[in-house]
Amino acid sequence: MVRINPFELQPKKVEDGIKDWVTTYPKPYNKQTVDPYTKIRIILMNGIEVEGAIFKHEFHRMCQNNDLRRELALTRRIEQQQQKRINWLKPIDEKVIETAIGYEHLATDLTAWLALNEPDPYVKQALDFALLEDFDHLYRFANLLNLDEQVPAEQLVKKYVDIIPGRPTIAEHRHPFDSPRNPVDFKTADNRTKLNSLIIVAAEQQTMNFYMNLGPYYYNDLGRQLYLEIAMIEEQHVSHYGSLLDPKCTWLENMLLHEYMECYLYYSFYEDEMDLYVKSIWEMHYQQEVAHLHKAAELLAKYENKQWQQVIPDGKFPKLLQFHDTRDYVRKVLGEQILLTANRENYVNVQTLPKEHEFFMYQNIVNHDVGTVPSHVTIERHQKQYQTDYRSESAPHPVDGLRERTVDNTTIARIR
């Protein structure tokens, strides 16, 4: 396959990306027939565009040059239109809990794909670590969906992903001191690592935003409580992944990286998309982002006297992102890393932590009454009503302690 270098393309004018209301408001997908991969591409690209808008607003606030701020405002406005076009693909009849299943399906398959294709061992370990936690969130939300709507989540994910316990959510609550990781040096890092780091930060940030903003609108207390608890874990994940980004990059270098990431993702999804209508959106947005990328390179040269090659030495896209079945990989990581927890910038078996470690102090505060922890209560209530939890599994659970379906395990990866 020919590797595309978007810096070598002839871009359209940035202003050509401004669209009217008819073009901005899309035709929503049919929730009954949409392919799960189309749905999670939509969720991811919404998160990517939200990250782009937030980043440019932060840049705008830290910038004293109004000529540069006008350039930021122009590309940001177009990307806001892109975000609306993508996010409004969600149909009116799709419930918030159904969307949450999509968010966690995305988190599982995206994180697994990135980990499988990550050359930096430290970044790969960061991906593997949080993968098991988002995977468990899918299981918890699936049980809530079945409780409240009598809808098996398997109908939404179509066996593309297993729905079984990961590292239990109750065990994921850690002291804030254990969230920061060592940053990656983007000057020497592989392009794949730069892209993976930027992509996963945007994806997790959007999940955090979704739960913290939509969670209170759930229609019963248990659902509201479950969103609240998992939103707190997503806060940890955004800190966890965000600390991988290189703080030495300038604002304009970061903008170039953001635009490059958007070009890469839109091109990847254009290549892989089966829904012709959604594919046409990915194509339009890709062309718009190529223009934004060239503008970012122009601004970098103008204001910092740097060429784009100093930030992205090889402009050719690496292996394109393609969603596929990652169940075997997730099961492998589950079997090998279920007992890991964080210890400052690294990861250790929870059994090896000293009893005075902050992990246990934090757990003893937030989870001192296990019977009130929403992620546990959700499973317990499903087990009480149906005499079992809800699962969709392709093989027996790889962890012996998580095979029991009538009792929720609240000690594994948590109790010393």
N, C-alpha and C positions, 0 to 999 in steps of 0.2 A: 504494500500500500504506500502511495506517495505521501510523504510527510509535509503537511501544509505549514508554511511560514506566513502568518498574517501580516507581518511587517513588509513583506514583498508584494502585497496586493495593492491595487489601485483603489483607494477608498472613495466612497461618496462624500458629499459635503455633510458635515455634522447636522446642519439645519434641515437636511432632507429627512431626518429621522422624526421630525415633528409630525404627528398624525391628528386626524379629526376624531370626533367622538364615536363615529360609526366604526372606525378602524380600531379604536382603543377598547371599545366594549365588545368582548368576544362571544362566540357561541359556546356555552358550557358543555362539558362532556356529559355523557349519560352514565350515571353512577352504576347502573346495572350491567353495562357492557364494556366500560372502560377497562383497558388492560392495566393491571397494577403497575407495570413499569412506566406507562404513560403518566399515570397519576403521580408516581413518586418523582418523575422528572419535573413535573409541574411544581410540586412542593419544593424541590430543591432550587429550581430557578427563581421561584418567588423569594426564597431566602437569600439567594445570591444578589438579587436586585435590591432587597431591603438593606443588605450589608453595604451595597454600593451607595445607596442614598444616605445612610447613616454616616459612612466614611466621609462622603463629600460635604455633608453638613459640618462634621467635626473639622475638616480641613478648612472650610469656609470661615469658621469661627476663630481659627488660629492664623489666618492669613490677613496681612495688612494691605495687600495690593488689590485694588478693586478691578483692575483689568483681568487679573488671574481669577478673581472671584466671579467675574462675569462668565469666564470660560467654564468654571465649575458649575455655575447655575444652569448653563445651557445643556451640558451633558447630563447633569442631574435631573433636569426636567424631563428629558427624553427617557431616562432610565426609570423615572417615576411612572411615566406612561407604560413602559414595558412591565413594571411590577403590577400595575393595575390590570393590564391585559392578561397577564399570567394568573394572578390571584383570582380574577373574576371568571376564570374557566371552571372554578368550583360551582356545581349546580345548586340551585335553591334548596332542593330536597335532600342534600347531603348533611346529615347531622354532625355536630361538633365531634362526637365520639367516633364517628366513622372516619372523619378527617384525622383524628388522633391516631387511629390504626395506621393510616397512610404515613403519618409522620414517623412512627416508630418502625414501620417496614422500611422506610427510606433510611433511617438511622442505622438499621441493622445491615442492609445490603450495601449502602454507600460506605460505611466504615469498614466492612469486611473487604470490599473491593479495593479501597485505598490501602488497607493494610497489606493485602496480597501483592500490591504493586508499589510498595514503599521501600526505597533503597536504604534509608537511614534507620538503623536498628532502634535508636532511641525514640524516633517518631513512630515507628511501627509498634513499639511497645505501648506508647500512649494511645494509639488507635485500638489495639487489642484490649487494653484495660477498660476503656469506656464502652467498647462494643458489647461486652457482657452485661453492662448495666442498661443500655438502651434496649437490648434484647429482652431483658426482664420486664421493662416498661411495656413492651408489646404484649407480653403475657398478662400483665395486670389489667391493661385497658381492654384486652380481649375478654377477660372474665367480667369486667364491668359491662361491656357491650352485651354479652349474653345474658347477664342478670337483668338489665334494664330494658333491652329491646328484643330479647330472644333471637338475636341474630348471631350466628357463628361467624367469627372473624375470618374463617377459612373462605367464606364466600367473597370477602373483599381482597384477600391476598392470593387466593387460588393456588394454594400449595407452593407458591414461589418461595416461601419462608416457613420454617417451623415456628410454632407458638408453644413454647415450653418455658419453664423458669430459667433465668440466667443467674447472675449474681444477685441474690434477692435484694430488692430495693431497700429493705430495712437495714441491710448491711452496707449500703452505699453512702450513708451519711457520715462524712468525715469532717474533722476540724479544718477551718479555713487555711491554717498554716500548711496543710498538705495538698493544696490545690496548685500552687505555682510549679511549673516545670522549667527546665533549662531552655533558653531560647535557641533557635537554629540560626546559624550564621548564613544569611542569604547570599553573601558574597561568594561563598564556596559551595553552597548546597546545590544539589541536583535540581533541575527545573521541576522534576516530578515531585520532589519534597516541597518546594515552594508552592506548587499548585495544590498538593494534598493538604498542606497546612491552612492555606487560605480557604479552600473549599469547606473543610470540616468546621472551621470557626464560623463561617457564614451559616452553615446548615444547623449547627447546634444553637447559635444565637437566635435563629428564627424559631426553633422549637421552644426555646425558653420564652421568647416573646409571645408565642401562640398560647402556651399554657398559662402564663401569668396574666394575660389579657382576656382570654376566652374562658378560662377555668371557672371564674365566679358566675358565669351565665349558665352553667350546667343546672339541670332542673331538680336535682336532689342533693342532699347533704353528703352522701358517700361519694358521689361523683365530684362534687366541689372539693372535698377533702383529698381525693386521690390526685386531682389536678394540682392542688396546692403542694402536696408532698413531692410529686415528680417534678414540678417546676423548680423546686429547691435543688434537686439533683442536676437539672439542666443548668442552673446557675453555676454549680461546681464544674460541669463539663465545659462551659464557656470560659471559665477561668483556666481550667486545665489545658484546653487547646489554645486559647488566646495567648498564653504565656510562651507557646512555641514560636510565635511570630517574632521576627527580628526587630528589636526596638531601635536599632541603629539606622534603619531605612528612613530616608527623608519622606516628607509628605508626597512629593512628586514621584519619587521612586515607588512608593506604595500605590499611588494612583496608576502608574504604568502596570504594576503587577496585578492590580484589580481588573483593569481592562483586558489584560492578557488572559486572566483566568476566565472572564466572561466570554471572550472569543472562543477559548478552548472548549468550554462547556456547551455553548450553543452549537458549535460545529460538531462536537461529539454526539449530541442528541439529535441534530439534524440527520446525521449519518445513520442513526439507529432507530429513529421514530417510525412506527408503523401507521399511526393515525395521520392521514394526509393533511387534515386541517391544522392539527398541532404542529406537524412538520413544517408547514408554511410559516407559522409563527417563529419557530426556531430559526428558519432561514432569514426572515426579515430582521430579527434581533441580531443575528450574527453579522449581517451587513452593517447594521447600525453600530455594533460594537467594534468592528474593524475601523470605522471612522473615528470612534472615541479613542481607540488605541493609538492611531496615528496622531491624533490631537495631543494625547498624553505624551507621546515621544517628542512632539514639537515643543511642548511647554517645558519638558525636562531639559531639552537643549537650550531653550531660550533663557530660562531662569536659573539653571544650575550648570550650564555648559557641559552636560553629560549626554552621551549617546545611549540609545536604548540597549545596545550590546553590553554596556557596562553593568546593566541590571539583569538582563536576560541574555546571556552570551549566545545561546543557541535558540533562535526564535522559532524553530520548527516545533510543532506540537509533539509531545511524547505520545505514547500509546493512548488512544482515545478511551474515555470513560464509557464503559458498556455494562449495564446492569445484567446480571445473570445469577444463576442458582449458587448461593454461597453456603448452603446448609452444612456441607461437610467441613468447611473451614470453621464455621461458627462452633460446631460440635467439638472440633479438635481444640480450639481455644478454651471452650468451656471445660473440657476434661483436664486441661493442663494448668489453667490459671484461675479457677473458681475461687481459691482461697487468698488471692492477692488483695492487698489494700495498699494505699499510698503511705509513704513515709518521706516527708519533705519532697525532694525532687525525684525520688525513686519509688520502687514497688517492692514489697516484701510479703511473705506469707503472714497472715494475721496472727498465726500461732506463735510467731517469733517476736512479736512486739512486747516490750516490757509492760507490766500491768499499769504503770503510771503514764503510759503514752496518751497524748491528747485524743487519739481516736476513741479510747474507752471513756474518757471524760465527756467528750461530745455525745457519744452514744448514750451515756447515762443521763444526760440532760434531755435530749430530744426523744429518745426511745425508752425512757425509764418504765413506761407503762405500755408493754407490747400490745395489749388489747385495744389500744386506741390508735395504733399506727395504721393509716388508711390503706396502704398497699397490702398489709396483712389482713385487715378486716375484709377487704374486697374478696380475697381468695376464701377466707373462712366463711363468709356469707354464701358464696357460690357452693362451697362444699356442703354447707348445711342444707341448702335448698335442693341441690341435685345429687348429694352424696358423693360428689367428686368435683374436682376443678375442671375448667375448660382447657383443653389442649388440642393441638393439631400437630402430630409428630410423625416423621417418616421412619423413625427407629427409636428404640428405648433410649431414655435420657442417658448421656455419657457420664453423669455424676450420680453415684449410688444414692447419696443423701437427698437427691431431688427427684427421685422416681416415685415416691409416695404421693398419691393423688387425693388422699382423704385428709391429710394433715399438712398444713403449710409450714415449711422449715424456716424458723426465725433465728436459728443459731449458727448455721453454716456461714463462714466468711465473716462472722461477727463476734462470736464469743471465744475468748482465749482458752 
